Amino acid sequence: MSGRNPRVELVPWDFDSEEHRARMHLQRLACGWRSEEVQKWAEQGRAATKTLYWIVVRDDLADGEKLIAKHESTPIADTAPTHWHQPREAAPGRAFTPIGHIALDVRPSQDRQLGLTSDGEDENGSGIAWVASLYISWALQRHGLGREVMAGAEDLAANGPLRARWLVLDTMSREQQMEPALVRRVYLAQGNPAPVVPIQDWYEAQGYEAFAQEVGGYKWVNPETGERHDIDYVFLRKRLK
């Protein structure tokens, strides 16, 4: 991570906690994407193929209360007993207010489909991890928190249990994301602001490089009408070590 002290920390979610699952579902509803997948994510957590992390404003941040005040929510307890199947000392007496979340995945079958390899192994570890499901409260976006969260996720992927050399992600193509019809349907109609910068551009500015595309890679379901719409994926990757 950068020399600047981060304003946020990443706390593993407790996939066996009803409170954590309910809060995750609410945040995915606010995000507008994949709210129906929370139960599947809990199952993937038990299988150690996906871990979600709450984005939490650091307790020692001077203006932390001001940031949290912009994101109305109630605290939840730190109860996750494991992290990637490794024991973790939870702090159930600590309550925190998550302002968003992010995930790290392992997807070996998709790695093979995309021709991804970890280019060797050594004592420093190797492998490929995916970063996914990034959401920060709409009220707190454009505060520069997203880059800090990504830096934290990259550090966890490289130096945590995954020991990843590469971090991969998928996102909507810049061309499709900025189409006026899609902006109206996916963002404005859900009460969310229109994107200012394509998310693909945002990732590329952080060192990610596009290497593959998939037309219709995701079916977005309109929560109001139930209609399904094809979303085109662009795949990006970044060398961590």
GIFENLIN-V63285 format. One record per residue. PHI is phi in degrees with one decimal (999 if undefined). Layout:
BEGIN
phi: [PHI;PHI]
END
This chain:
BEGIN
phi: [999;-70.0;-66.7;-70.6;-64.9;-67.6;-87.8;-129.8;-130.1;-110.3;-115.0;-57.8;-79.2;-101.5;-67.9;-93.1;-92.5;-62.0;-62.6;-67.3;-64.8;-64.6;-66.5;-62.6;-62.0;-63.6;-68.8;-69.3;-62.0;-64.5;-64.3;96.8;-136.3;57.7;-65.9;-76.4;-99.6;-60.4;-63.9;-62.6;-64.5;-63.2;-64.4;-67.1;-64.1;-64.9;-86.8;58.2;-113.8;-155.5;-128.7;-96.8;-126.5;-73.6;-90.8;-126.9;-67.8;-59.5;-62.2;-94.0;-75.4;-59.0;-103.2;-59.4;-64.2;-66.3;-64.6;-62.8;-62.3;-76.9;-118.7;-73.2;-165.6;-111.0;-68.9;-127.9;-92.9;-83.6;-126.8;-64.8;-86.1;-136.8;-141.0;52.8;66.9;-102.9;-56.9;-135.6;-86.4;-74.6;-127.5;-59.5;-77.1;-93.9;-108.4;-140.4;-109.4;-72.4;-99.2;164.1;-162.2;-151.6;-129.7;-117.9;-124.2;-120.1;-135.8;-59.1;-67.9;-70.6;-56.5;-65.6;-60.2;-91.1;71.3;-85.6;-132.7;-90.6;48.7;102.7;-131.1;-150.9;-67.2;-87.0;89.2;-158.3;131.1;-124.9;-123.1;-114.5;-107.3;-153.6;61.0;-68.7;-143.7;-123.9;-41.3;-54.2;-67.6;-110.0;-73.2;69.5;-104.5;80.0;-72.3;-58.6;-65.1;-66.5;-64.5;-61.9;-62.4;-65.8;-66.0;-62.9;-64.4;-63.4;-64.6;-78.9;-113.4;-88.8;-58.8;-75.5;49.4;-79.5;-91.4;-124.0;-118.6;-120.9;-150.4;-123.8;-153.9;-70.5;-65.0;-60.5;-64.0;-71.6;-61.4;-94.0;-62.5;-54.8;-64.9;-69.2;-58.9;-64.6;-74.7;-90.4;-106.4;-63.0;-66.4;-94.1;82.1;-107.6;-70.5;-70.0;-65.9;-94.9;-120.0;-57.1;-61.7;-60.8;-62.8;-62.4;-67.6;-63.7;-66.7;-101.0;99.2;-85.6;-121.4;-71.6;-137.7;-161.1;-136.0;-142.5;-74.4;65.0;-69.1;-138.9;-103.6;-83.7;-102.2;-66.4;-66.1;-86.4;-111.0;80.6;-67.4;-107.1;-130.5;-73.5;-115.6;-85.4;-95.2;-120.0;-102.2;-128.8;-144.5;-143.9;-78.6;-95.3;-161.8]
END
